[in-house]
Amino acid sequence: MDDHRGIFYGATYVVAAILFNVIWEYARHGRRLLTSTTDDDTARAISRRFRPAPFWIVVGTALGAIHPVVGLVVVIAFIPFYWLPIRGEVGSIKRTREQSHGG
């Protein structure tokens, strides 16, 4: 039974990542739930940041079914991806800060 626990957790994270992306795209579509300080470049950068998560977690979960430590390492290796700036993100954050401070 313990062998399937990692697969269950991985599948749960995949579903959560997919739902996060669905909610984000709903909020972003037509700018329904975005503030006026969130420009289109920022919204695209956020999408680029979160879109690969379900795929990465699926790979980690599949590898974890074969070898749990490898699966865990693959999923954990995704964390630095969120720490590093991605194309368009830094500039859009600066523009957003300048707009919100009136500069």
Chimera marker file (.cmm) of the C-alpha trace (Angstrom):
<marker_set name="trace">
<marker id="1" x="0.000" y="0.000" z="0.000" r="1" g="1" b="0" radius="0.5"/>
<marker id="2" x="2.857" y="2.436" z="0.762" r="1" g="1" b="0" radius="0.5"/>
<marker id="3" x="4.150" y="2.018" z="-2.795" r="1" g="1" b="0" radius="0.5"/>
<marker id="4" x="1.068" y="3.759" z="-4.146" r="1" g="1" b="0" radius="0.5"/>
<marker id="5" x="1.149" y="6.682" z="-1.719" r="1" g="1" b="0" radius="0.5"/>
<marker id="6" x="3.726" y="8.602" z="-3.781" r="1" g="1" b="0" radius="0.5"/>
<marker id="7" x="1.662" y="8.123" z="-6.929" r="1" g="1" b="0" radius="0.5"/>
<marker id="8" x="-1.420" y="9.379" z="-5.092" r="1" g="1" b="0" radius="0.5"/>
<marker id="9" x="0.450" y="12.458" z="-3.841" r="1" g="1" b="0" radius="0.5"/>
<marker id="10" x="1.917" y="13.107" z="-7.278" r="1" g="1" b="0" radius="0.5"/>
<marker id="11" x="-1.483" y="12.788" z="-8.946" r="1" g="1" b="0" radius="0.5"/>
<marker id="12" x="-2.936" y="15.164" z="-6.367" r="1" g="1" b="0" radius="0.5"/>
<marker id="13" x="-0.229" y="17.748" z="-7.132" r="1" g="1" b="0" radius="0.5"/>
<marker id="14" x="-0.820" y="17.331" z="-10.869" r="1" g="1" b="0" radius="0.5"/>
<marker id="15" x="-4.537" y="17.993" z="-10.430" r="1" g="1" b="0" radius="0.5"/>
<marker id="16" x="-3.764" y="21.017" z="-8.230" r="1" g="1" b="0" radius="0.5"/>
<marker id="17" x="-1.310" y="22.386" z="-10.832" r="1" g="1" b="0" radius="0.5"/>
<marker id="18" x="-3.824" y="21.891" z="-13.645" r="1" g="1" b="0" radius="0.5"/>
<marker id="19" x="-6.578" y="23.585" z="-11.643" r="1" g="1" b="0" radius="0.5"/>
<marker id="20" x="-4.255" y="26.468" z="-10.773" r="1" g="1" b="0" radius="0.5"/>
<marker id="21" x="-3.555" y="26.985" z="-14.473" r="1" g="1" b="0" radius="0.5"/>
<marker id="22" x="-7.278" y="26.810" z="-15.320" r="1" g="1" b="0" radius="0.5"/>
<marker id="23" x="-8.126" y="29.386" z="-12.632" r="1" g="1" b="0" radius="0.5"/>
<marker id="24" x="-5.273" y="31.643" z="-13.735" r="1" g="1" b="0" radius="0.5"/>
<marker id="25" x="-6.350" y="31.510" z="-17.390" r="1" g="1" b="0" radius="0.5"/>
<marker id="26" x="-9.931" y="32.296" z="-16.346" r="1" g="1" b="0" radius="0.5"/>
<marker id="27" x="-8.688" y="35.323" z="-14.385" r="1" g="1" b="0" radius="0.5"/>
<marker id="28" x="-6.436" y="36.410" z="-17.246" r="1" g="1" b="0" radius="0.5"/>
<marker id="29" x="-8.940" y="35.939" z="-20.094" r="1" g="1" b="0" radius="0.5"/>
<marker id="30" x="-10.362" y="39.318" z="-20.960" r="1" g="1" b="0" radius="0.5"/>
<marker id="31" x="-8.529" y="40.679" z="-17.893" r="1" g="1" b="0" radius="0.5"/>
<marker id="32" x="-11.560" y="39.644" z="-15.789" r="1" g="1" b="0" radius="0.5"/>
<marker id="33" x="-9.761" y="39.443" z="-12.465" r="1" g="1" b="0" radius="0.5"/>
<marker id="34" x="-6.530" y="41.355" z="-13.075" r="1" g="1" b="0" radius="0.5"/>
<marker id="35" x="-5.748" y="44.674" z="-11.447" r="1" g="1" b="0" radius="0.5"/>
<marker id="36" x="-5.030" y="47.702" z="-13.577" r="1" g="1" b="0" radius="0.5"/>
<marker id="37" x="-1.354" y="47.504" z="-12.565" r="1" g="1" b="0" radius="0.5"/>
<marker id="38" x="-1.028" y="44.001" z="-14.055" r="1" g="1" b="0" radius="0.5"/>
<marker id="39" x="-0.108" y="44.639" z="-17.678" r="1" g="1" b="0" radius="0.5"/>
<marker id="40" x="-0.292" y="42.069" z="-20.474" r="1" g="1" b="0" radius="0.5"/>
<marker id="41" x="3.457" y="41.345" z="-20.321" r="1" g="1" b="0" radius="0.5"/>
<marker id="42" x="3.194" y="40.526" z="-16.626" r="1" g="1" b="0" radius="0.5"/>
<marker id="43" x="0.207" y="38.254" z="-17.226" r="1" g="1" b="0" radius="0.5"/>
<marker id="44" x="2.057" y="36.409" z="-20.002" r="1" g="1" b="0" radius="0.5"/>
<marker id="45" x="5.130" y="36.028" z="-17.769" r="1" g="1" b="0" radius="0.5"/>
<marker id="46" x="3.012" y="34.531" z="-15.010" r="1" g="1" b="0" radius="0.5"/>
<marker id="47" x="1.480" y="32.103" z="-17.497" r="1" g="1" b="0" radius="0.5"/>
<marker id="48" x="4.930" y="31.052" z="-18.751" r="1" g="1" b="0" radius="0.5"/>
<marker id="49" x="6.010" y="30.483" z="-15.176" r="1" g="1" b="0" radius="0.5"/>
<marker id="50" x="3.149" y="28.165" z="-14.193" r="1" g="1" b="0" radius="0.5"/>
<marker id="51" x="2.221" y="26.389" z="-17.430" r="1" g="1" b="0" radius="0.5"/>
<marker id="52" x="4.990" y="23.710" z="-17.309" r="1" g="1" b="0" radius="0.5"/>
<marker id="53" x="4.252" y="22.624" z="-13.716" r="1" g="1" b="0" radius="0.5"/>
<marker id="54" x="1.683" y="19.875" z="-14.496" r="1" g="1" b="0" radius="0.5"/>
<marker id="55" x="3.984" y="18.271" z="-17.069" r="1" g="1" b="0" radius="0.5"/>
<marker id="56" x="6.999" y="18.394" z="-14.778" r="1" g="1" b="0" radius="0.5"/>
<marker id="57" x="5.034" y="16.867" z="-11.900" r="1" g="1" b="0" radius="0.5"/>
<marker id="58" x="3.661" y="14.114" z="-14.172" r="1" g="1" b="0" radius="0.5"/>
<marker id="59" x="7.224" y="13.192" z="-15.150" r="1" g="1" b="0" radius="0.5"/>
<marker id="60" x="8.326" y="13.214" z="-11.510" r="1" g="1" b="0" radius="0.5"/>
<marker id="61" x="5.353" y="11.090" z="-10.481" r="1" g="1" b="0" radius="0.5"/>
<marker id="62" x="5.927" y="8.572" z="-13.294" r="1" g="1" b="0" radius="0.5"/>
<marker id="63" x="9.599" y="8.280" z="-12.405" r="1" g="1" b="0" radius="0.5"/>
<marker id="64" x="8.637" y="8.053" z="-8.746" r="1" g="1" b="0" radius="0.5"/>
<marker id="65" x="6.497" y="5.012" z="-9.508" r="1" g="1" b="0" radius="0.5"/>
<marker id="66" x="9.655" y="3.301" z="-10.749" r="1" g="1" b="0" radius="0.5"/>
<marker id="67" x="12.106" y="4.751" z="-8.228" r="1" g="1" b="0" radius="0.5"/>
<marker id="68" x="10.653" y="7.014" z="-5.499" r="1" g="1" b="0" radius="0.5"/>
<marker id="69" x="13.879" y="8.905" z="-4.784" r="1" g="1" b="0" radius="0.5"/>
<marker id="70" x="14.348" y="9.807" z="-8.460" r="1" g="1" b="0" radius="0.5"/>
<marker id="71" x="10.746" y="11.023" z="-8.677" r="1" g="1" b="0" radius="0.5"/>
<marker id="72" x="11.187" y="13.166" z="-5.591" r="1" g="1" b="0" radius="0.5"/>
<marker id="73" x="14.416" y="14.669" z="-6.941" r="1" g="1" b="0" radius="0.5"/>
<marker id="74" x="12.745" y="15.520" z="-10.260" r="1" g="1" b="0" radius="0.5"/>
<marker id="75" x="9.825" y="17.272" z="-8.540" r="1" g="1" b="0" radius="0.5"/>
<marker id="76" x="12.123" y="19.134" z="-6.129" r="1" g="1" b="0" radius="0.5"/>
<marker id="77" x="14.347" y="20.209" z="-9.045" r="1" g="1" b="0" radius="0.5"/>
<marker id="78" x="11.388" y="22.204" z="-10.354" r="1" g="1" b="0" radius="0.5"/>
<marker id="79" x="11.466" y="24.561" z="-7.333" r="1" g="1" b="0" radius="0.5"/>
<marker id="80" x="14.431" y="26.664" z="-8.546" r="1" g="1" b="0" radius="0.5"/>
<marker id="81" x="12.503" y="27.283" z="-11.774" r="1" g="1" b="0" radius="0.5"/>
<marker id="82" x="10.194" y="29.523" z="-9.728" r="1" g="1" b="0" radius="0.5"/>
<marker id="83" x="13.113" y="31.389" z="-8.171" r="1" g="1" b="0" radius="0.5"/>
<marker id="84" x="14.814" y="32.323" z="-11.429" r="1" g="1" b="0" radius="0.5"/>
<marker id="85" x="13.508" y="35.235" z="-13.505" r="1" g="1" b="0" radius="0.5"/>
<marker id="86" x="11.980" y="34.342" z="-16.844" r="1" g="1" b="0" radius="0.5"/>
<marker id="87" x="11.896" y="36.324" z="-20.074" r="1" g="1" b="0" radius="0.5"/>
<marker id="88" x="9.610" y="39.335" z="-19.756" r="1" g="1" b="0" radius="0.5"/>
<marker id="89" x="9.043" y="38.965" z="-16.057" r="1" g="1" b="0" radius="0.5"/>
<marker id="90" x="11.641" y="41.340" z="-14.611" r="1" g="1" b="0" radius="0.5"/>
<marker id="91" x="10.811" y="44.202" z="-16.962" r="1" g="1" b="0" radius="0.5"/>
<marker id="92" x="7.099" y="43.835" z="-16.411" r="1" g="1" b="0" radius="0.5"/>
<marker id="93" x="7.541" y="43.801" z="-12.632" r="1" g="1" b="0" radius="0.5"/>
<marker id="94" x="9.578" y="47.022" z="-12.825" r="1" g="1" b="0" radius="0.5"/>
<marker id="95" x="6.940" y="48.669" z="-15.028" r="1" g="1" b="0" radius="0.5"/>
<marker id="96" x="4.181" y="47.575" z="-12.649" r="1" g="1" b="0" radius="0.5"/>
<marker id="97" x="6.035" y="49.003" z="-9.644" r="1" g="1" b="0" radius="0.5"/>
<marker id="98" x="6.686" y="52.274" z="-11.445" r="1" g="1" b="0" radius="0.5"/>
<marker id="99" x="3.018" y="52.576" z="-12.440" r="1" g="1" b="0" radius="0.5"/>
<marker id="100" x="1.778" y="51.854" z="-8.930" r="1" g="1" b="0" radius="0.5"/>
<marker id="101" x="4.170" y="54.439" z="-7.425" r="1" g="1" b="0" radius="0.5"/>
<marker id="102" x="3.354" y="57.054" z="-10.037" r="1" g="1" b="0" radius="0.5"/>
<marker id="103" x="6.884" y="57.078" z="-11.467" r="1" g="1" b="0" radius="0.5"/>
<link id1="1" id2="2" r="1" g="1" b="0" radius="0.2"/>
<link id1="2" id2="3" r="1" g="1" b="0" radius="0.2"/>
<link id1="3" id2="4" r="1" g="1" b="0" radius="0.2"/>
<link id1="4" id2="5" r="1" g="1" b="0" radius="0.2"/>
<link id1="5" id2="6" r="1" g="1" b="0" radius="0.2"/>
<link id1="6" id2="7" r="1" g="1" b="0" radius="0.2"/>
<link id1="7" id2="8" r="1" g="1" b="0" radius="0.2"/>
<link id1="8" id2="9" r="1" g="1" b="0" radius="0.2"/>
<link id1="9" id2="10" r="1" g="1" b="0" radius="0.2"/>
<link id1="10" id2="11" r="1" g="1" b="0" radius="0.2"/>
<link id1="11" id2="12" r="1" g="1" b="0" radius="0.2"/>
<link id1="12" id2="13" r="1" g="1" b="0" radius="0.2"/>
<link id1="13" id2="14" r="1" g="1" b="0" radius="0.2"/>
<link id1="14" id2="15" r="1" g="1" b="0" radius="0.2"/>
<link id1="15" id2="16" r="1" g="1" b="0" radius="0.2"/>
<link id1="16" id2="17" r="1" g="1" b="0" radius="0.2"/>
<link id1="17" id2="18" r="1" g="1" b="0" radius="0.2"/>
<link id1="18" id2="19" r="1" g="1" b="0" radius="0.2"/>
<link id1="19" id2="20" r="1" g="1" b="0" radius="0.2"/>
<link id1="20" id2="21" r="1" g="1" b="0" radius="0.2"/>
<link id1="21" id2="22" r="1" g="1" b="0" radius="0.2"/>
<link id1="22" id2="23" r="1" g="1" b="0" radius="0.2"/>
<link id1="23" id2="24" r="1" g="1" b="0" radius="0.2"/>
<link id1="24" id2="25" r="1" g="1" b="0" radius="0.2"/>
<link id1="25" id2="26" r="1" g="1" b="0" radius="0.2"/>
<link id1="26" id2="27" r="1" g="1" b="0" radius="0.2"/>
<link id1="27" id2="28" r="1" g="1" b="0" radius="0.2"/>
<link id1="28" id2="29" r="1" g="1" b="0" radius="0.2"/>
<link id1="29" id2="30" r="1" g="1" b="0" radius="0.2"/>
<link id1="30" id2="31" r="1" g="1" b="0" radius="0.2"/>
<link id1="31" id2="32" r="1" g="1" b="0" radius="0.2"/>
<link id1="32" id2="33" r="1" g="1" b="0" radius="0.2"/>
<link id1="33" id2="34" r="1" g="1" b="0" radius="0.2"/>
<link id1="34" id2="35" r="1" g="1" b="0" radius="0.2"/>
<link id1="35" id2="36" r="1" g="1" b="0" radius="0.2"/>
<link id1="36" id2="37" r="1" g="1" b="0" radius="0.2"/>
<link id1="37" id2="38" r="1" g="1" b="0" radius="0.2"/>
<link id1="38" id2="39" r="1" g="1" b="0" radius="0.2"/>
<link id1="39" id2="40" r="1" g="1" b="0" radius="0.2"/>
<link id1="40" id2="41" r="1" g="1" b="0" radius="0.2"/>
<link id1="41" id2="42" r="1" g="1" b="0" radius="0.2"/>
<link id1="42" id2="43" r="1" g="1" b="0" radius="0.2"/>
<link id1="43" id2="44" r="1" g="1" b="0" radius="0.2"/>
<link id1="44" id2="45" r="1" g="1" b="0" radius="0.2"/>
<link id1="45" id2="46" r="1" g="1" b="0" radius="0.2"/>
<link id1="46" id2="47" r="1" g="1" b="0" radius="0.2"/>
<link id1="47" id2="48" r="1" g="1" b="0" radius="0.2"/>
<link id1="48" id2="49" r="1" g="1" b="0" radius="0.2"/>
<link id1="49" id2="50" r="1" g="1" b="0" radius="0.2"/>
<link id1="50" id2="51" r="1" g="1" b="0" radius="0.2"/>
<link id1="51" id2="52" r="1" g="1" b="0" radius="0.2"/>
<link id1="52" id2="53" r="1" g="1" b="0" radius="0.2"/>
<link id1="53" id2="54" r="1" g="1" b="0" radius="0.2"/>
<link id1="54" id2="55" r="1" g="1" b="0" radius="0.2"/>
<link id1="55" id2="56" r="1" g="1" b="0" radius="0.2"/>
<link id1="56" id2="57" r="1" g="1" b="0" radius="0.2"/>
<link id1="57" id2="58" r="1" g="1" b="0" radius="0.2"/>
<link id1="58" id2="59" r="1" g="1" b="0" radius="0.2"/>
<link id1="59" id2="60" r="1" g="1" b="0" radius="0.2"/>
<link id1="60" id2="61" r="1" g="1" b="0" radius="0.2"/>
<link id1="61" id2="62" r="1" g="1" b="0" radius="0.2"/>
<link id1="62" id2="63" r="1" g="1" b="0" radius="0.2"/>
<link id1="63" id2="64" r="1" g="1" b="0" radius="0.2"/>
<link id1="64" id2="65" r="1" g="1" b="0" radius="0.2"/>
<link id1="65" id2="66" r="1" g="1" b="0" radius="0.2"/>
<link id1="66" id2="67" r="1" g="1" b="0" radius="0.2"/>
<link id1="67" id2="68" r="1" g="1" b="0" radius="0.2"/>
<link id1="68" id2="69" r="1" g="1" b="0" radius="0.2"/>
<link id1="69" id2="70" r="1" g="1" b="0" radius="0.2"/>
<link id1="70" id2="71" r="1" g="1" b="0" radius="0.2"/>
<link id1="71" id2="72" r="1" g="1" b="0" radius="0.2"/>
<link id1="72" id2="73" r="1" g="1" b="0" radius="0.2"/>
<link id1="73" id2="74" r="1" g="1" b="0" radius="0.2"/>
<link id1="74" id2="75" r="1" g="1" b="0" radius="0.2"/>
<link id1="75" id2="76" r="1" g="1" b="0" radius="0.2"/>
<link id1="76" id2="77" r="1" g="1" b="0" radius="0.2"/>
<link id1="77" id2="78" r="1" g="1" b="0" radius="0.2"/>
<link id1="78" id2="79" r="1" g="1" b="0" radius="0.2"/>
<link id1="79" id2="80" r="1" g="1" b="0" radius="0.2"/>
<link id1="80" id2="81" r="1" g="1" b="0" radius="0.2"/>
<link id1="81" id2="82" r="1" g="1" b="0" radius="0.2"/>
<link id1="82" id2="83" r="1" g="1" b="0" radius="0.2"/>
<link id1="83" id2="84" r="1" g="1" b="0" radius="0.2"/>
<link id1="84" id2="85" r="1" g="1" b="0" radius="0.2"/>
<link id1="85" id2="86" r="1" g="1" b="0" radius="0.2"/>
<link id1="86" id2="87" r="1" g="1" b="0" radius="0.2"/>
<link id1="87" id2="88" r="1" g="1" b="0" radius="0.2"/>
<link id1="88" id2="89" r="1" g="1" b="0" radius="0.2"/>
<link id1="89" id2="90" r="1" g="1" b="0" radius="0.2"/>
<link id1="90" id2="91" r="1" g="1" b="0" radius="0.2"/>
<link id1="91" id2="92" r="1" g="1" b="0" radius="0.2"/>
<link id1="92" id2="93" r="1" g="1" b="0" radius="0.2"/>
<link id1="93" id2="94" r="1" g="1" b="0" radius="0.2"/>
<link id1="94" id2="95" r="1" g="1" b="0" radius="0.2"/>
<link id1="95" id2="96" r="1" g="1" b="0" radius="0.2"/>
<link id1="96" id2="97" r="1" g="1" b="0" radius="0.2"/>
<link id1="97" id2="98" r="1" g="1" b="0" radius="0.2"/>
<link id1="98" id2="99" r="1" g="1" b="0" radius="0.2"/>
<link id1="99" id2="100" r="1" g="1" b="0" radius="0.2"/>
<link id1="100" id2="101" r="1" g="1" b="0" radius="0.2"/>
<link id1="101" id2="102" r="1" g="1" b="0" radius="0.2"/>
<link id1="102" id2="103" r="1" g="1" b="0" radius="0.2"/>
</marker_set>
